[in-house]
Amino acid sequence: MRLGNFEIKVISDAEYRLDAGAMFGIVPKTLWEKKTDSDEKNRLILDLNCLFIKTPQGYILVDSGLGNNFNQKMKDIYEIKKENGIENFLKKENIQKEEIKWVILTHLHFDHCGGIVQDGKINFPSAKYVIQNLEWEEALNPHQRMQASYLKENFLPLKDTLNLYLVNGDKEILPGIKVKLTKGHSPGHQIILIESQGEKLVFLGDIIPTSFHLQPLWVCGYDFQPEESINQKQSLINQALEENWAIVMSHERKIKIGKLNLLNEKIQIIEVIDESD
């Protein structure tokens, strides 16, 4: 879609499956199974959505997906299916990796940052990788509860390079492109706010990973600070409603770009059709 001066594309880097209990935390199955199905292993099928942005200052990638840094064991556990993904998108669009100038990471869990490194080398060599300093420090020395989510081979090659761009809190990266620290899902989780010519879009990362999680109290069991996630979700939902934001959720399969509205006091999401089509 076009958003003011920007062109935006949602790319699903892969399809995979995560345990439904972990995705819905303390929400009982008797409630969430009314909204979605799970497989015989109680797993949800999810997409790994990333954002590609064409700006007057160059190309930006928001999150880098799984990349190719997963072994057969991981492929079997998560039933990973990579058919298109970021690599194929760039080839199709005839975009060279050196043309990506910024890679903004919501956080450093393996399914969001696996594309930083390929074959032991930085995948987008000309890019600045924007990461919250809190997230970087946590990823290097994670709490034992979070260790399985951080795979150092995915990001360690950035250390001591000019590619690493650490920020502290909210920051404008380029005109109209901002990051906002939310914490909650991980210690340094951030979302990306995009604004141009009066239009707004937010990439929510894992603070609201799917449309099922629009209910403020439905938070993932993975969340490091669930109470903070709830507070942030409520604030973001209210702001999105008031300011008519377009939203993108990291693991949503059906509505890639949507807008929120209230119907009978319940939050609804509707698909955004690009007006330029």
ZINORLIN-V904199 format. One record per helix or strand of 3 or more residues. SS is the DSSP state (h for helix, s for strand). FROM is the first residue (numbers start at 1). TO is the last residue. Records with the same first field share a line. If there is no record, write none. Layout:
SS: FROM-TO, FROM-TO
This chain:
s: 6-19, 43-55, 58-62, 100-104, 128-132, 164-167, 171-174, 177-181, 190-196, 199-203, 246-248, 258-263, 266-271
h: 20-24, 29-32, 72-78, 85-92, 97-99, 110-116, 133-140, 147-149, 152-154, 156-158, 211-214, 226-243
